């Protein structure tokens, strides 16, 4: 896999996550609320990890992979955990449903928390970017191992 794919996936992830910094609202609903006060640190860490990857790839790929993995675990515990297990670490199921009641969703439920469209796409982008970054790092290591030195 080429570095270009890795860079593109990280940029797409950063752009999508940037929507949470500004918020995207419609008449009676929203894709994501403006949450820079609560989540700016995730944006900064992701941006720094990506920049380190671009400038110092040897160490940056590990920093980026570790961060993406930690970020996904945080997102999973904040969203999918509630759907799978019916409760979670960050408030009640009812509180989650109420908090996201105005968000655009694939399906509405009054009894089960179903992650909204924005967070579902965010989680998919985090996983895709993580996988692409891992594949790129492993492929590059293999390519370097088999290079013939003259």
C-alpha positions in Angstrom: 0.0 0.0 0.0 1.3 3.4 -0.8 1.7 6.3 1.6 -0.7 8.3 -0.4 -3.6 6.1 0.7 -2.6 6.4 4.3 -2.4 10.2 4.0 -5.7 10.5 2.2 -7.5 8.3 4.8 -6.1 10.4 7.7 -7.1 13.7 6.0 -10.6 12.4 5.4 -10.8 11.4 9.0 -9.6 14.8 10.2 -12.0 16.6 7.9 -14.9 14.5 9.1 -14.0 15.0 12.7 -13.6 18.8 12.1 -17.4 18.9 11.6 -17.7 18.3 15.4 -15.6 21.4 15.9 -18.0 23.6 14.0 -21.3 21.6 14.2 -23.7 20.8 11.3 -27.3 21.9 11.9 -30.5 21.5 9.9 -34.0 22.9 10.6 -35.2 20.2 13.1 -32.1 18.1 13.5 -28.3 18.0 13.4 -25.5 15.8 12.0 -23.2 16.8 14.9 -23.3 19.5 17.5 -20.5 22.0 17.9 -18.4 20.3 20.6 -15.0 22.0 20.4 -15.2 22.9 24.1 -15.4 19.2 25.0 -13.6 17.5 22.2 -10.9 19.9 20.9 -8.2 17.8 22.6 -9.1 14.8 20.3 -8.7 17.0 17.3 -5.3 18.4 18.5 -3.9 14.9 19.4 -5.1 13.4 16.0 -3.6 16.4 14.1 -0.2 16.2 16.0 0.0 12.4 15.6 -0.6 12.8 11.8 1.9 15.6 11.5 4.5 13.5 13.4 3.7 10.6 11.0 4.3 12.9 8.0 7.6 14.4 9.4 9.1 11.5 11.3 7.5 8.4 9.8 9.6 5.8 11.6 8.2 6.8 15.0 5.2 8.6 13.7 3.5 5.5 12.4 3.5 3.9 15.8 2.2 7.1 17.5 -0.6 7.4 14.9 -1.5 3.7 15.2 -1.6 3.8 19.0 -3.6 7.0 19.0 -6.2 5.7 16.4 -6.6 2.5 18.5 -7.1 4.4 21.7 -9.5 6.8 20.0 -11.5 4.0 18.6 -11.7 2.2 22.0 -12.9 5.5 23.6 -15.6 5.9 20.9 -16.6 2.3 21.2 -17.1 2.6 25.0 -19.0 5.9 24.5 -21.4 4.6 21.8 -21.5 0.9 20.7 -21.0 -0.4 24.2 -24.4 1.0 25.1 -26.1 -0.6 22.1 -24.5 -4.0 22.7 -24.8 -4.2 26.5 -27.7 -1.9 27.3 -25.7 0.3 29.7 -22.3 1.9 29.9 -19.6 3.8 31.8 -20.7 7.3 30.8 -24.2 7.7 32.1 -27.5 5.9 31.6 -29.0 4.4 28.5 -31.9 6.9 28.8 -29.4 9.8 29.2 -27.7 8.7 25.9 -31.0 8.5 24.1 -32.1 11.9 25.4 -28.7 13.5 24.6 -28.8 12.4 21.0 -32.5 12.8 20.4 -32.1 15.5 17.8 -29.3 13.8 15.9 -29.8 12.3 12.4 -30.0 8.5 12.9 -30.4 5.4 10.8 -33.1 4.3 13.1 -34.9 5.7 16.2 -35.6 3.9 19.4 -36.9 5.0 22.8 -35.4 1.9 24.6 -32.1 1.1 22.8 -29.4 3.6 22.1 -28.4 3.5 18.4 -25.4 5.6 17.5 -26.2 8.5 15.2 -25.1 8.8 11.6 -22.2 11.2 12.4 -20.6 8.9 15.0 -21.2 5.7 12.9 -19.3 7.2 10.0 -16.6 8.6 12.4 -16.1 5.1 13.8 -15.9 3.5 10.4 -13.4 6.2 9.3 -11.3 5.6 12.4 -11.2 1.8 11.8 -10.5 2.2 8.1 -7.7 4.7 8.8 -6.3 2.5 11.5 -6.3 -0.6 9.2 -4.8 1.4 6.3 -2.1 2.8 8.5 -1.2 -0.7 9.9 -1.2 -2.2 6.4 1.0 0.6 5.1 3.4 0.2 8.0 3.7 -3.6 7.6 4.0 -3.4 3.8 6.8 -0.8 4.1 8.6 -2.9 6.6 8.4 -5.9 4.2 9.5 -3.8 1.3 12.5 -2.5 3.2 13.4 -6.0 4.4 13.6 -7.3 0.8 15.4 -4.4 -0.8 18.7 -5.4 -2.5 21.6 -3.3 -1.5 24.2 -2.8 -4.3 
